[in-house]
Amino acid sequence: MNYTIRKDQMTPKERMKAFGAGKEIDRIPCCPFLGESVSPVFGHTIYEYNHSVDVLVDVAIGSFEKFCPDSIGFGPGLQGIPEAMGSEVIFPTNNTPYISKPAINDYSEIGKLNPIDPYKDGRIHYFLEALKITNEKLNHVVGVGTSVGGPFTTASFLRGTDKFLRDLSKNKEMAHQLLEISTQSVINYIDAACDIGLAPSLAEPNASCTMISEKNFVEFAKPYLKRCMDRIIERTGGGTTLHICGKTKKVWGHMVDIGISNLSLDNIEDIGELKDAYGDKVCLIGNVDPVETIMRGTREDIYNEARECIRKAHDSKKGFVLSTGCDVPIGTDPEKIIALMDAARIFGAYPINIDEL
């Protein structure tokens, strides 16, 4: 089927500024989760991406020039803070880094853990320097942001996820002590990002309902996330984005209570249900399947799922941003990412006619 791909009438910066103010825009914003996964598209390995300021900047600028998303952002990933605090990380040449040895094996070692100095510890300073350069180069045309793993995920990577999840019932007091240290590290990164004019978003995949119960979310994840979001609000004047992978329906209300402005939804959940429940309280982001649809699907598959997301959420009271349900996988054909951006131009151009979706 042939579609008319309308030309953008606004720059991403103009679009998102008007969007945030509730003014008219030319089309629904679209911000797929890119970052390290597209490094090979620009001639770099994932390893190089994680160890070079120049590569970080090159991938960010290349991503904007090739895909023209409505925001550009990157950060130290889920492993950055745990590594800076002593966890050992393996960096495959062209695959996602992973924790190979947690910082502590037993809580008798907790005394050796200190909140990070984002300018000295681990690789955090690479990302801060690259973000500063990227913001200077791109801020006139597109908003630049950063993301960081939340306190619960950070704590689980310091202790070992399996052990930490057991601690939630077997060793609650020490789990909370570890979360206190993790939270301060995240806040230290938040402050460093805010110091260069960026508003950080939070990713907390290990706190999903796939991993823990609602009760444990309320006790071990929510209060620490709220402290982080409170700091962001204090520093920037408003809440930002929270993304939790996997099933989250049982904790949507708790996520909203944290003070977020945007809720990023995994593709495993229904964005129409989220709109009906909380669309009047937060902007919705999501939630095209990054693996089955973006990586493995056809352009038509991408159009169809993006259209369905737009149909369900385009009229959400606090706004809707088309995106992927999680990171675009490494090895995805860049034309697939372009197809998602085009879907926003085809089906998300205003005024939207629901009968045509």
C-alpha positions as CSV (number, residue, x, y, z in Angstrom):
1,M,0.0,0.0,0.0
2,N,1.2,3.5,-0.8
3,Y,1.2,6.1,1.9
4,T,1.8,9.8,1.8
5,I,4.7,10.7,4.1
6,R,4.1,14.4,4.9
7,K,7.1,16.6,5.3
8,D,7.8,17.9,8.8
9,Q,6.7,21.5,9.3
10,M,8.6,22.0,12.5
11,T,12.0,21.2,13.9
12,P,12.1,18.7,16.7
13,K,12.9,21.6,19.2
14,E,10.0,23.6,17.9
15,R,7.7,20.6,18.0
16,M,8.5,19.6,21.5
17,K,8.4,23.1,22.9
18,A,4.9,23.6,21.5
19,F,3.9,20.1,22.6
20,G,5.0,20.8,26.2
21,A,3.0,24.0,26.2
22,G,-0.1,22.3,24.9
23,K,0.0,24.3,21.6
24,E,-0.7,23.1,18.0
25,I,2.0,20.9,16.4
26,D,2.4,19.4,12.9
27,R,2.5,15.7,14.0
28,I,2.7,13.4,17.0
29,P,6.2,13.4,18.4
30,C,8.3,10.2,17.8
31,C,11.3,9.2,20.0
32,P,12.5,5.6,19.5
33,F,14.9,4.3,22.1
34,L,18.3,4.3,20.3
35,G,21.6,4.9,22.2
36,E,24.3,2.3,22.0
37,S,22.3,-0.2,19.8
38,V,22.8,1.9,16.7
39,S,26.6,2.4,17.1
40,P,27.4,-0.1,14.3
41,V,25.2,2.0,11.9
42,F,27.8,4.7,12.3
43,G,30.9,2.5,12.1
44,H,31.5,2.0,15.8
45,T,31.4,-1.0,18.1
46,I,29.3,-1.2,21.3
47,Y,32.6,-1.4,23.2
48,E,33.9,1.8,21.6
49,Y,30.6,3.5,22.4
50,N,31.0,2.7,26.1
51,H,34.6,3.9,26.3
52,S,35.0,7.0,24.0
53,V,33.6,10.5,24.3
54,D,34.2,11.1,20.6
55,V,32.2,7.9,19.7
56,L,29.3,8.9,22.0
57,V,29.1,12.3,20.4
58,D,29.4,10.8,16.8
59,V,26.6,8.3,17.4
60,A,24.3,10.9,18.9
61,I,24.8,13.4,16.1
62,G,24.6,10.7,13.5
63,S,21.4,9.4,15.0
64,F,19.8,12.8,14.8
65,E,21.0,13.4,11.2
66,K,19.9,10.0,10.0
67,F,16.6,9.4,11.9
68,C,15.6,12.9,13.0
69,P,13.9,11.8,16.3
70,D,12.2,14.4,18.4
71,S,14.8,14.0,21.2
72,I,18.3,12.7,21.5
73,G,19.5,11.2,24.7
74,F,22.0,8.7,26.2
75,G,23.5,7.9,29.5
76,P,25.7,5.5,31.4
77,G,23.2,2.7,31.1
78,L,22.1,0.3,33.8
79,Q,25.7,-0.8,34.4
80,G,27.4,2.6,34.7
81,I,26.7,3.4,38.3
82,P,27.2,-0.2,39.6
83,E,30.5,-0.3,37.8
84,A,31.6,3.0,39.2
85,M,30.8,1.6,42.7
86,G,32.8,-1.6,42.2
87,S,30.8,-4.1,40.2
88,E,32.7,-5.7,37.4
89,V,31.3,-5.3,33.9
90,I,32.1,-7.3,30.7
91,F,32.0,-5.3,27.5
92,P,31.5,-7.6,24.4
93,T,32.7,-6.0,21.2
94,N,29.2,-5.7,19.7
95,N,26.7,-6.7,22.4
96,T,25.2,-5.2,25.5
97,P,27.5,-4.9,28.5
98,Y,26.6,-7.0,31.5
99,I,27.6,-7.4,35.2
100,S,30.1,-10.3,35.6
101,K,30.8,-9.8,39.4
102,P,28.7,-7.7,41.8
103,A,30.5,-5.2,44.0
104,I,29.5,-7.1,47.2
105,N,29.0,-10.8,47.9
106,D,27.9,-10.3,51.4
107,Y,26.5,-7.4,53.5
108,S,29.6,-7.5,55.6
109,E,31.2,-5.7,52.7
110,I,28.7,-2.9,52.4
111,G,31.1,-0.6,54.2
112,K,33.3,-0.5,51.1
113,L,30.5,1.0,49.0
114,N,30.3,4.8,48.7
115,P,28.0,6.9,46.6
116,I,29.7,7.9,43.3
117,D,31.6,11.0,42.4
118,P,30.2,11.3,38.9
119,Y,33.3,13.3,37.8
120,K,35.8,10.7,38.9
121,D,34.4,7.2,39.4
122,G,34.1,4.7,36.6
123,R,33.1,5.8,33.1
124,I,30.4,8.3,34.2
125,H,32.5,11.3,33.2
126,Y,32.7,10.1,29.6
127,F,29.0,10.3,29.3
128,L,28.8,13.7,31.0
129,E,31.5,15.2,28.8
130,A,29.8,13.7,25.7
131,L,26.4,15.0,26.7
132,K,27.8,18.5,27.2
133,I,29.3,18.5,23.7
134,T,26.2,16.9,22.1
135,N,24.0,19.5,23.8
136,E,26.2,22.4,22.6
137,K,26.1,21.0,19.0
138,L,22.4,20.0,18.8
139,N,20.4,22.0,21.3
140,H,19.5,24.7,18.8
141,V,17.4,22.1,16.8
142,V,16.6,19.2,19.1
143,G,16.3,18.6,22.9
144,V,19.1,16.5,24.4
145,G,18.5,14.4,27.5
146,T,20.0,11.7,29.5
147,S,18.8,8.5,31.3
148,V,20.2,6.6,34.2
149,G,19.3,3.3,36.0
150,G,17.1,3.8,39.1
151,P,18.0,2.9,42.7
152,F,16.4,-0.6,42.7
153,T,18.2,-1.8,39.6
154,T,21.4,-0.2,40.7
155,A,21.2,-2.0,44.1
156,S,20.4,-5.3,42.4
157,F,23.5,-5.0,40.2
158,L,25.7,-4.2,43.2
159,R,24.5,-7.2,45.1
160,G,23.6,-9.7,42.4
161,T,19.9,-9.7,41.2
162,D,19.0,-13.1,42.5
163,K,20.5,-12.4,45.9
164,F,19.0,-9.0,46.1
165,L,15.5,-10.2,45.3
166,R,15.8,-12.8,48.1
167,D,16.9,-10.0,50.4
168,L,13.5,-8.3,50.0
169,S,12.1,-11.0,52.3
170,K,15.1,-12.5,54.0
171,N,17.2,-9.4,54.8
172,K,15.0,-6.3,54.5
173,E,17.1,-4.0,56.7
174,M,20.3,-4.5,54.7
175,A,18.4,-4.2,51.4
176,H,17.2,-0.8,52.5
177,Q,20.7,0.2,53.5
178,L,22.0,-0.8,50.0
179,L,19.1,1.2,48.4
180,E,20.1,4.3,50.5
181,I,23.6,4.2,49.0
182,S,22.3,3.4,45.5
183,T,19.8,6.3,45.7
184,Q,22.5,8.8,46.7
185,S,24.6,7.6,43.7
186,V,21.7,8.1,41.3
187,I,21.0,11.6,42.8
188,N,24.7,12.5,42.4
189,Y,24.3,11.6,38.7
190,I,21.1,13.6,38.5
191,D,22.9,16.7,39.9
192,A,25.8,16.3,37.5
193,A,23.3,16.1,34.5
194,C,21.3,19.1,35.8
195,D,24.5,21.1,36.2
196,I,25.0,20.9,32.4
197,G,21.4,21.8,31.7
198,L,19.8,18.4,31.2
199,A,16.7,16.8,32.8
200,P,17.5,13.1,33.5
201,S,15.0,10.3,33.0
202,L,14.9,7.1,35.0
203,A,14.9,3.4,34.0
204,E,14.0,0.8,36.6
205,P,13.7,-2.6,34.8
206,N,14.4,-4.8,37.8
207,A,11.4,-3.3,39.6
208,S,8.8,-4.5,37.1
209,C,5.9,-6.7,38.1
210,T,7.6,-9.5,36.1
211,M,10.3,-9.4,38.8
212,I,8.7,-8.2,42.1
213,S,5.2,-7.9,43.7
214,E,3.3,-4.7,44.0
215,K,3.9,-4.9,47.8
216,N,7.7,-5.0,47.3
217,F,7.5,-2.2,44.7
218,V,5.8,0.0,47.2
219,E,8.3,-0.8,49.9
220,F,11.6,-1.1,48.0
221,A,11.3,0.8,44.8
222,K,8.7,3.6,45.0
223,P,10.1,5.7,47.9
224,Y,13.6,5.7,46.4
225,L,12.4,6.5,42.9
226,K,10.3,9.3,44.5
227,R,13.4,10.8,46.1
228,C,15.2,10.8,42.8
229,M,12.2,12.4,41.0
230,D,11.9,15.0,43.8
231,R,15.5,16.0,43.2
232,I,14.8,16.3,39.4
233,I,11.8,18.4,40.1
234,E,13.7,20.5,42.6
235,R,16.5,21.1,40.0
236,T,14.5,21.4,36.8
237,G,11.0,22.6,37.9
238,G,9.2,19.5,36.6
239,G,9.1,15.7,36.6
240,T,10.6,13.6,33.8
241,T,10.2,10.1,32.3
242,L,10.1,6.8,34.1
243,H,10.5,3.6,32.1
244,I,10.0,0.1,33.6
245,C,10.4,-2.9,31.4
246,G,7.9,-5.8,31.5
247,K,4.6,-5.9,33.2
248,T,3.7,-2.8,35.1
249,K,-0.1,-2.5,35.1
250,K,-0.4,-3.2,38.9
251,V,2.0,-0.3,39.7
252,W,0.9,2.3,37.2
253,G,-0.7,4.3,39.9
254,H,2.4,4.1,42.1
255,M,4.6,5.2,39.1
256,V,2.4,8.2,38.6
257,D,2.5,9.0,42.4
258,I,6.3,9.3,42.1
259,G,5.8,12.7,40.4
260,I,6.7,11.7,36.8
261,S,5.6,13.8,33.9
262,N,5.9,11.0,31.3
263,L,5.3,7.2,31.6
264,S,7.1,5.1,29.1
265,L,5.3,1.8,28.6
266,D,6.7,-1.6,27.5
267,N,5.1,-3.2,24.5
268,I,3.9,-6.1,26.7
269,E,1.2,-3.8,28.1
270,D,-1.8,-2.0,26.4
271,I,-1.3,1.8,25.9
272,G,-5.0,2.2,25.5
273,E,-5.6,0.9,29.0
274,L,-3.0,3.2,30.3
275,K,-4.6,6.1,28.6
276,D,-8.0,5.3,30.1
277,A,-6.5,5.0,33.6
278,Y,-3.9,7.7,33.8
279,G,-3.8,9.7,30.5
280,D,-5.2,12.7,32.4
281,K,-2.2,12.7,34.7
282,V,0.9,11.9,32.7
283,C,2.1,12.0,29.1
284,L,2.2,8.5,27.6
285,I,5.2,7.2,25.7
286,G,5.2,4.0,23.7
287,N,5.0,1.3,22.8
288,V,5.8,-0.4,19.5
289,D,7.4,-3.9,19.9
290,P,11.1,-3.3,19.3
291,V,12.0,-6.9,18.6
292,E,9.1,-8.6,16.7
293,T,7.9,-5.5,14.9
294,I,10.9,-3.1,14.6
295,M,13.7,-5.5,14.2
296,R,12.0,-8.6,12.6
297,G,8.9,-7.0,11.0
298,T,8.4,-5.4,7.7
299,R,7.8,-1.7,7.0
300,E,4.1,-2.6,6.8
301,D,4.2,-4.3,10.2
302,I,5.8,-1.2,11.7
303,Y,3.2,1.0,10.1
304,N,0.3,-1.2,11.4
305,E,1.5,-1.3,15.0
306,A,2.4,2.4,15.1
307,R,-1.0,3.3,13.7
308,E,-2.6,1.1,16.4
309,C,-0.6,2.9,19.1
310,I,-1.6,6.3,17.6
311,R,-5.3,5.2,17.4
312,K,-5.3,4.2,21.0
313,A,-3.4,7.1,22.5
314,H,-3.3,10.1,20.2
315,D,-6.0,11.9,22.2
316,S,-4.5,11.3,25.6
317,K,-5.2,14.4,27.7
318,K,-1.6,14.9,28.8
319,G,-0.2,14.0,25.4
320,F,1.3,11.0,23.6
321,V,4.7,10.4,22.2
322,L,5.2,7.5,19.7
323,S,8.1,5.3,20.7
324,T,9.4,1.8,21.0
325,G,8.4,-0.3,24.1
326,C,12.1,-0.6,25.0
327,D,15.5,-0.2,23.3
328,V,15.8,-0.8,19.6
329,P,17.8,-4.1,19.4
330,I,21.4,-4.2,18.2
331,G,21.5,-5.2,14.6
332,T,18.2,-3.6,13.6
333,D,18.2,-2.3,10.0
334,P,18.2,1.5,10.2
335,E,15.5,1.6,7.6
336,K,13.2,0.1,10.2
337,I,13.8,3.0,12.5
338,I,13.1,5.4,9.7
339,A,9.9,3.5,9.1
340,L,8.7,4.3,12.6
341,M,9.5,8.0,12.2
342,D,7.6,7.9,8.9
343,A,4.6,6.3,10.6
344,A,4.4,9.3,12.9
345,R,4.3,11.5,9.7
346,I,1.7,9.4,8.0
347,F,-0.7,8.5,10.8
348,G,0.1,11.2,13.4
349,A,-0.1,14.3,11.2
350,Y,-2.6,16.8,12.7
351,P,-5.5,17.1,12.4
352,I,-5.9,13.3,13.1
353,N,-9.0,11.7,11.6
354,I,-9.8,8.7,13.8
355,D,-11.9,7.1,11.1
356,E,-8.8,6.9,8.9
357,L,-6.7,5.1,11.5
